[in-house]
Amino acid sequence: MLFLRDMRYVKLTQDVVLKLTALYEHSDNKVERMRLHCLLLSNSHYSMVDISRIMGISVITVSRLFDKWLEYNFDALRIKQGRGAKCKLAGFDDIIKDLVKINNRNLSSILHHLKEHYNLTISKETLIRFLKRSGMYGSESGDHSRQNGMI
């Protein structure tokens, strides 16, 4: 069943179409290209239902994109800062660095200490990922990491 709200289109000027096409061809960001493609399809009179089927997204997502485009124009295409899961260990850099030295790289002891003293429960994989990103795991420890209890 097709509703009138599903027949909404975004009207674009020829100049804007050229800019969107150039952005689409040169963008490295998959989400940005998807949004550009949706707008270009809408300008070609594809319905929101058709666009949602082509792009593999919901009609609500297409509708929200159109709303954001009307409000923010080109700023609606970019991914906003702060998306995604936040690092649980932000601000614990110095504490973890000291714990790595004290516990001779024993990750289980570090996890236990973080849970007991800071009420912070994380997995061993999260701790390893944090240590790698901060340079305290892997490259500095060399080939001795397996011998010292690190996975």
MARLUM-795537 format. One record per residue: residue number from 1; residue in three letters; z, y, x of N, C-alpha, C in turn. Coordinates in nm, 3 decimals, decimal comma. Layout:
MARLUM-795537
(NUM; 'ALA'; (Z; Y; X); (Z; Y; X); (Z; Y; X))
...
END
This chain:
MARLUM-795537
(1; 'MET'; (0,000; -0,117; 0,086); (0,000; 0,000; 0,000); (0,000; 0,124; 0,090))
(2; 'LEU'; (-0,088; 0,215; 0,064); (-0,103; 0,336; 0,145); (-0,046; 0,454; 0,070))
(3; 'PHE'; (0,049; 0,523; 0,131); (0,110; 0,639; 0,069); (0,045; 0,766; 0,122))
(4; 'LEU'; (0,060; 0,873; 0,048); (0,002; 1,000; 0,087); (0,059; 1,048; 0,220))
(5; 'ARG'; (0,186; 1,020; 0,247); (0,249; 1,065; 0,371); (0,187; 0,995; 0,494))
(6; 'ASP'; (0,126; 0,877; 0,470); (0,063; 0,804; 0,579); (-0,074; 0,860; 0,615))
(7; 'MET'; (-0,122; 0,953; 0,536); (-0,254; 1,011; 0,559); (-0,245; 1,145; 0,632))
(8; 'ARG'; (-0,136; 1,169; 0,697); (-0,116; 1,294; 0,768); (-0,196; 1,293; 0,898))
(9; 'TYR'; (-0,256; 1,406; 0,931); (-0,334; 1,418; 1,054); (-0,288; 1,539; 1,133))
(10; 'VAL'; (-0,314; 1,536; 1,262); (-0,290; 1,652; 1,347); (-0,426; 1,714; 1,377))
(11; 'LYS'; (-0,442; 1,840; 1,341); (-0,567; 1,910; 1,367); (-0,557; 1,978; 1,504))
(12; 'LEU'; (-0,654; 1,952; 1,590); (-0,653; 2,007; 1,725); (-0,780; 2,089; 1,747))
(13; 'THR'; (-0,766; 2,198; 1,820); (-0,884; 2,277; 1,856); (-0,959; 2,204; 1,968))
(14; 'GLN'; (-1,083; 2,241; 1,989); (-1,165; 2,177; 2,092); (-1,104; 2,197; 2,230))
(15; 'ASP'; (-1,046; 2,314; 2,254); (-0,983; 2,343; 2,381); (-0,863; 2,251; 2,406))
(16; 'VAL'; (-0,782; 2,231; 2,302); (-0,665; 2,143; 2,313); (-0,710; 1,998; 2,333))
(17; 'VAL'; (-0,816; 1,958; 2,265); (-0,868; 1,822; 2,280); (-0,912; 1,798; 2,425))
(18; 'LEU'; (-0,977; 1,896; 2,484); (-1,019; 1,883; 2,624); (-0,899; 1,870; 2,718))
(19; 'LYS'; (-0,796; 1,950; 2,693); (-0,674; 1,942; 2,776); (-0,605; 1,807; 2,759))
(20; 'LEU'; (-0,594; 1,761; 2,634); (-0,529; 1,632; 2,609); (-0,608; 1,517; 2,672))
(21; 'THR'; (-0,739; 1,524; 2,664); (-0,823; 1,420; 2,724); (-0,806; 1,417; 2,876))
(22; 'ALA'; (-0,802; 1,536; 2,938); (-0,782; 1,542; 3,083); (-0,644; 1,488; 3,121))
(23; 'LEU'; (-0,543; 1,523; 3,044); (-0,408; 1,470; 3,070); (-0,407; 1,318; 3,055))
(24; 'TYR'; (-0,473; 1,269; 2,952); (-0,477; 1,126; 2,926); (-0,540; 1,050; 3,042))
(25; 'GLU'; (-0,645; 1,105; 3,097); (-0,716; 1,038; 3,206); (-0,640; 1,043; 3,337))
(26; 'HIS'; (-0,555; 1,142; 3,356); (-0,490; 1,160; 3,486); (-0,339; 1,131; 3,486))
(27; 'SER'; (-0,283; 1,102; 3,371); (-0,139; 1,079; 3,363); (-0,101; 0,943; 3,419))
(28; 'ASP'; (0,007; 0,938; 3,495); (0,060; 0,813; 3,549); (0,164; 0,751; 3,455))
(29; 'ASN'; (0,210; 0,829; 3,358); (0,317; 0,785; 3,270); (0,261; 0,716; 3,146))
(30; 'LYS'; (0,301; 0,592; 3,125); (0,251; 0,512; 3,014); (0,288; 0,571; 2,879))
(31; 'VAL'; (0,410; 0,618; 2,864); (0,455; 0,676; 2,737); (0,378; 0,803; 2,706))
(32; 'GLU'; (0,359; 0,886; 2,806); (0,284; 1,009; 2,787); (0,139; 0,979; 2,745))
(33; 'ARG'; (0,076; 0,881; 2,808); (-0,060; 0,843; 2,770); (-0,065; 0,791; 2,627))
(34; 'MET'; (0,037; 0,714; 2,587); (0,043; 0,662; 2,451); (0,051; 0,777; 2,351))
(35; 'ARG'; (0,134; 0,877; 2,379); (0,147; 0,992; 2,290); (0,017; 1,072; 2,283))
(36; 'LEU'; (-0,047; 1,089; 2,397); (-0,175; 1,160; 2,401); (-0,280; 1,086; 2,318))
(37; 'HIS'; (-0,283; 0,955; 2,334); (-0,379; 0,874; 2,262); (-0,356; 0,884; 2,111))
(38; 'CYS'; (-0,231; 0,883; 2,068); (-0,199; 0,897; 1,925); (-0,252; 1,029; 1,870))
(39; 'LEU'; (-0,231; 1,136; 1,944); (-0,277; 1,267; 1,898); (-0,430; 1,272; 1,892))
(40; 'LEU'; (-0,495; 1,215; 1,992); (-0,641; 1,216; 1,992); (-0,697; 1,129; 1,878))
(41; 'LEU'; (-0,633; 1,017; 1,851); (-0,676; 0,933; 1,739); (-0,657; 1,005; 1,606))
(42; 'SER'; (-0,546; 1,075; 1,592); (-0,520; 1,150; 1,470); (-0,624; 1,259; 1,450))
(43; 'ASN'; (-0,661; 1,325; 1,557); (-0,763; 1,428; 1,548); (-0,898; 1,369; 1,506))
(44; 'SER'; (-0,918; 1,240; 1,533); (-1,041; 1,171; 1,493); (-1,028; 1,111; 1,354))
(45; 'HIS'; (-0,927; 1,153; 1,278); (-0,902; 1,113; 1,139); (-0,862; 0,967; 1,121))
(46; 'TYR'; (-0,793; 0,911; 1,219); (-0,729; 0,783; 1,200); (-0,598; 0,809; 1,126))
(47; 'SER'; (-0,565; 0,724; 1,029); (-0,440; 0,742; 0,956); (-0,322; 0,702; 1,044))
(48; 'MET'; (-0,202; 0,741; 1,002); (-0,083; 0,706; 1,080); (-0,064; 0,555; 1,083))
(49; 'VAL'; (-0,102; 0,487; 0,974); (-0,091; 0,341; 0,970); (-0,187; 0,279; 1,072))
(50; 'ASP'; (-0,309; 0,331; 1,076); (-0,407; 0,280; 1,173); (-0,360; 0,303; 1,315))
(51; 'ILE'; (-0,308; 0,422; 1,342); (-0,259; 0,455; 1,476); (-0,143; 0,363; 1,514))
(52; 'SER'; (-0,053; 0,340; 1,419); (0,062; 0,253; 1,449); (0,016; 0,111; 1,479))
(53; 'ARG'; (-0,086; 0,065; 1,411); (-0,138; -0,070; 1,437); (-0,209; -0,076; 1,572))
(54; 'ILE'; (-0,288; 0,025; 1,602); (-0,362; 0,028; 1,729); (-0,266; 0,033; 1,846))
(55; 'MET'; (-0,162; 0,118; 1,835); (-0,072; 0,141; 1,947); (0,044; 0,041; 1,951))
(56; 'GLY'; (0,066; -0,033; 1,845); (0,176; -0,129; 1,842); (0,312; -0,063; 1,826))
(57; 'ILE'; (0,315; 0,048; 1,751); (0,440; 0,121; 1,726); (0,455; 0,139; 1,575))
(58; 'SER'; (0,570; 0,186; 1,531); (0,592; 0,203; 1,388); (0,532; 0,333; 1,338))
(59; 'VAL'; (0,510; 0,340; 1,208); (0,457; 0,461; 1,145); (0,558; 0,574; 1,161))
(60; 'ILE'; (0,686; 0,541; 1,159); (0,790; 0,643; 1,176); (0,780; 0,707; 1,313))
(61; 'THR'; (0,751; 0,626; 1,416); (0,735; 0,680; 1,551); (0,616; 0,776; 1,557))
(62; 'VAL'; (0,508; 0,740; 1,491); (0,391; 0,828; 1,487); (0,426; 0,957; 1,415))
(63; 'SER'; (0,496; 0,945; 1,303); (0,536; 1,064; 1,227); (0,625; 1,156; 1,310))
(64; 'ARG'; (0,719; 1,097; 1,382); (0,808; 1,178; 1,468); (0,730; 1,247; 1,578))
(65; 'LEU'; (0,632; 1,178; 1,635); (0,548; 1,239; 1,737); (0,473; 1,359; 1,680))
(66; 'PHE'; (0,417; 1,344; 1,560); (0,346; 1,455; 1,498); (0,440; 1,573; 1,473))
(67; 'ASP'; (0,561; 1,544; 1,426); (0,659; 1,651; 1,403); (0,692; 1,724; 1,533))
(68; 'LYS'; (0,715; 1,647; 1,638); (0,748; 1,708; 1,767); (0,629; 1,787; 1,821))
(69; 'TRP'; (0,508; 1,737; 1,801); (0,388; 1,809; 1,848); (0,378; 1,944; 1,777))
(70; 'LEU'; (0,401; 1,946; 1,646); (0,392; 2,071; 1,571); (0,499; 2,170; 1,615))
(71; 'GLU'; (0,614; 2,119; 1,657); (0,724; 2,207; 1,698); (0,715; 2,250; 1,844))
(72; 'TYR'; (0,680; 2,155; 1,934); (0,689; 2,183; 2,077); (0,554; 2,182; 2,152))
(73; 'ASN'; (0,448; 2,144; 2,086); (0,316; 2,133; 2,149); (0,321; 2,041; 2,270))
(74; 'PHE'; (0,276; 2,086; 2,387); (0,263; 1,999; 2,504); (0,398; 1,949; 2,556))
(75; 'ASP'; (0,506; 2,019; 2,528); (0,638; 1,973; 2,571); (0,681; 1,847; 2,497))
(76; 'ALA'; (0,619; 1,819; 2,383); (0,652; 1,699; 2,306); (0,602; 1,572; 2,375))
(77; 'LEU'; (0,511; 1,587; 2,469); (0,452; 1,470; 2,535); (0,540; 1,413; 2,645))
(78; 'ARG'; (0,621; 1,495; 2,704); (0,701; 1,453; 2,820); (0,824; 1,374; 2,775))
(79; 'ILE'; (0,867; 1,285; 2,862); (0,991; 1,212; 2,839); (1,106; 1,301; 2,881))
(80; 'LYS'; (1,205; 1,314; 2,796); (1,318; 1,401; 2,824); (1,411; 1,337; 2,927))
(81; 'GLN'; (1,479; 1,423; 3,003); (1,578; 1,377; 3,101); (1,695; 1,313; 3,029))
(82; 'GLY'; (1,759; 1,218; 3,095); (1,881; 1,159; 3,041); (1,859; 1,035; 2,956))
(83; 'ARG'; (1,736; 0,988; 2,946); (1,712; 0,866; 2,870); (1,756; 0,747; 2,952))
(84; 'GLY'; (1,786; 0,640; 2,885); (1,821; 0,516; 2,953); (1,971; 0,502; 2,974))
(85; 'ALA'; (2,008; 0,389; 3,025); (2,149; 0,359; 3,047); (2,201; 0,441; 3,165))
(86; 'LYS'; (2,320; 0,492; 3,149); (2,383; 0,570; 3,255); (2,454; 0,475; 3,353))
(87; 'CYS'; (2,458; 0,516; 3,477); (2,523; 0,435; 3,581); (2,674; 0,433; 3,558))
(88; 'LYS'; (2,730; 0,315; 3,547); (2,874; 0,303; 3,526); (2,953; 0,342; 3,652))
(89; 'LEU'; (2,888; 0,337; 3,767); (2,958; 0,360; 3,892); (2,939; 0,501; 3,947))
(90; 'ALA'; (2,882; 0,591; 3,868); (2,865; 0,729; 3,914); (3,001; 0,789; 3,945))
(91; 'GLY'; (3,015; 0,849; 4,060); (3,142; 0,910; 4,100); (3,234; 0,817; 4,177))
(92; 'PHE'; (3,197; 0,691; 4,189); (3,279; 0,594; 4,259); (3,225; 0,562; 4,398))
(93; 'ASP'; (3,132; 0,642; 4,447); (3,066; 0,615; 4,575); (3,166; 0,595; 4,689))
(94; 'ASP'; (3,253; 0,692; 4,708); (3,349; 0,685; 4,819); (3,448; 0,571; 4,801))
(95; 'ILE'; (3,492; 0,549; 4,679); (3,588; 0,442; 4,652); (3,526; 0,307; 4,683))
(96; 'ILE'; (3,404; 0,286; 4,638); (3,337; 0,157; 4,662); (3,306; 0,139; 4,809))
(97; 'LYS'; (3,269; 0,247; 4,877); (3,242; 0,238; 5,021); (3,368; 0,192; 5,096))
(98; 'ASP'; (3,482; 0,249; 5,060); (3,609; 0,208; 5,121); (3,643; 0,063; 5,086))
(99; 'LEU'; (3,618; 0,025; 4,960); (3,647; -0,112; 4,917); (3,560; -0,213; 4,991))
(100; 'VAL'; (3,435; -0,178; 5,018); (3,346; -0,267; 5,091); (3,400; -0,290; 5,232))
(101; 'LYS'; (3,450; -0,182; 5,295); (3,506; -0,195; 5,430); (3,635; -0,275; 5,430))
(102; 'ILE'; (3,722; -0,246; 5,336); (3,854; -0,312; 5,329); (3,839; -0,461; 5,298))
(103; 'ASN'; (3,755; -0,493; 5,201); (3,743; -0,631; 5,153); (3,637; -0,712; 5,226))
(104; 'ASN'; (3,590; -0,662; 5,339); (3,494; -0,733; 5,420); (3,375; -0,782; 5,337))
(105; 'ARG'; (3,330; -0,694; 5,251); (3,213; -0,720; 5,165); (3,234; -0,834; 5,067))
(106; 'ASN'; (3,354; -0,863; 5,029); (3,382; -0,966; 4,929); (3,368; -0,900; 4,791))
(107; 'LEU'; (3,258; -0,928; 4,724); (3,227; -0,861; 4,598); (3,326; -0,895; 4,488))
(108; 'SER'; (3,376; -1,017; 4,485); (3,472; -1,056; 4,381); (3,599; -0,972; 4,391))
(109; 'SER'; (3,646; -0,946; 4,513); (3,765; -0,863; 4,532); (3,740; -0,719; 4,489))
(110; 'ILE'; (3,620; -0,670; 4,517); (3,585; -0,533; 4,477); (3,581; -0,524; 4,325))
(111; 'LEU'; (3,521; -0,621; 4,260); (3,515; -0,621; 4,114); (3,654; -0,627; 4,052))
(112; 'HIS'; (3,740; -0,711; 4,109); (3,877; -0,722; 4,060); (3,952; -0,590; 4,078))
(113; 'HIS'; (3,938; -0,526; 4,193); (4,005; -0,398; 4,220); (3,957; -0,290; 4,122))
(114; 'LEU'; (3,827; -0,284; 4,097); (3,775; -0,184; 4,003); (3,828; -0,206; 3,862))
(115; 'LYS'; (3,842; -0,333; 3,824); (3,894; -0,363; 3,691); (4,042; -0,330; 3,680))
(116; 'GLU'; (4,119; -0,365; 3,782); (4,264; -0,344; 3,779); (4,303; -0,197; 3,788))
(117; 'HIS'; (4,240; -0,123; 3,879); (4,283; 0,014; 3,906); (4,208; 0,121; 3,828))
(118; 'TYR'; (4,084; 0,091; 3,786); (4,002; 0,193; 3,720); (3,954; 0,149; 3,582))
(119; 'ASN'; (3,999; 0,031; 3,536); (3,961; -0,023; 3,407); (3,808; -0,023; 3,390))
(120; 'LEU'; (3,739; -0,063; 3,496); (3,594; -0,062; 3,501); (3,544; -0,204; 3,518))
(121; 'THR'; (3,483; -0,258; 3,412); (3,432; -0,394; 3,415); (3,281; -0,389; 3,432))
(122; 'ILE'; (3,232; -0,444; 3,541); (3,088; -0,451; 3,567); (3,055; -0,589; 3,620))
(123; 'SER'; (2,929; -0,624; 3,617); (2,887; -0,754; 3,670); (2,863; -0,744; 3,820))
(124; 'LYS'; (2,857; -0,860; 3,883); (2,829; -0,866; 4,026); (2,689; -0,811; 4,055))
(125; 'GLU'; (2,595; -0,839; 3,964); (2,459; -0,790; 3,982); (2,454; -0,637; 3,976))
(126; 'THR'; (2,532; -0,576; 3,887); (2,538; -0,430; 3,879); (2,594; -0,371; 4,007))
(127; 'LEU'; (2,698; -0,434; 4,061); (2,757; -0,386; 4,186); (2,656; -0,399; 4,301))
(128; 'ILE'; (2,586; -0,510; 4,308); (2,485; -0,529; 4,414); (2,376; -0,425; 4,401))
(129; 'ARG'; (2,329; -0,401; 4,279); (2,224; -0,301; 4,257); (2,272; -0,162; 4,301))
(130; 'PHE'; (2,397; -0,128; 4,270); (2,455; 0,000; 4,310); (2,465; 0,009; 4,463))
(131; 'LEU'; (2,510; -0,099; 4,525); (2,523; -0,099; 4,671); (2,388; -0,087; 4,739))
(132; 'LYS'; (2,287; -0,152; 4,684); (2,152; -0,140; 4,741); (2,099; 0,001; 4,730))
(133; 'ARG'; (2,117; 0,062; 4,614); (2,067; 0,198; 4,594); (2,139; 0,300; 4,681))
(134; 'SER'; (2,265; 0,275; 4,708); (2,341; 0,369; 4,789); (2,332; 0,336; 4,938))
(135; 'GLY'; (2,260; 0,230; 4,974); (2,239; 0,196; 5,114); (2,354; 0,120; 5,177))
(136; 'MET'; (2,446; 0,068; 5,098); (2,560; -0,006; 5,152); (2,536; -0,157; 5,149))
(137; 'TYR'; (2,420; -0,200; 5,108); (2,391; -0,342; 5,096); (2,248; -0,366; 5,140))
(138; 'GLY'; (2,225; -0,473; 5,210); (2,088; -0,508; 5,246); (2,049; -0,457; 5,383))
(139; 'SER'; (1,996; -0,335; 5,388); (1,939; -0,285; 5,513); (2,045; -0,264; 5,621))
(140; 'GLU'; (2,163; -0,214; 5,585); (2,267; -0,192; 5,686); (2,332; -0,322; 5,729))
(141; 'SER'; (2,346; -0,413; 5,632); (2,418; -0,535; 5,664); (2,331; -0,638; 5,736))
(142; 'GLY'; (2,200; -0,617; 5,735); (2,111; -0,707; 5,809); (2,110; -0,847; 5,754))
(143; 'ASP'; (2,090; -0,943; 5,843); (2,083; -1,083; 5,801); (2,221; -1,145; 5,785))
(144; 'HIS'; (2,326; -1,070; 5,815); (2,461; -1,125; 5,809); (2,519; -1,120; 5,669))
(145; 'SER'; (2,446; -1,066; 5,573); (2,502; -1,048; 5,439); (2,541; -1,182; 5,376))
(146; 'ARG'; (2,463; -1,288; 5,392); (2,497; -1,417; 5,335); (2,618; -1,478; 5,405))
(147; 'GLN'; (2,633; -1,454; 5,532); (2,745; -1,509; 5,607); (2,876; -1,440; 5,568))
(148; 'ASN'; (2,870; -1,316; 5,525); (2,990; -1,241; 5,495); (3,028; -1,246; 5,349))
(149; 'GLY'; (2,973; -1,338; 5,273); (3,016; -1,354; 5,135); (2,933; -1,274; 5,036))
(150; 'MET'; (2,834; -1,201; 5,080); (2,752; -1,127; 4,986); (2,633; -1,213; 4,946))
(151; 'ILE'; (2,596; -1,205; 4,822); (2,485; -1,285; 4,771); (2,353; -1,226; 4,814))
END
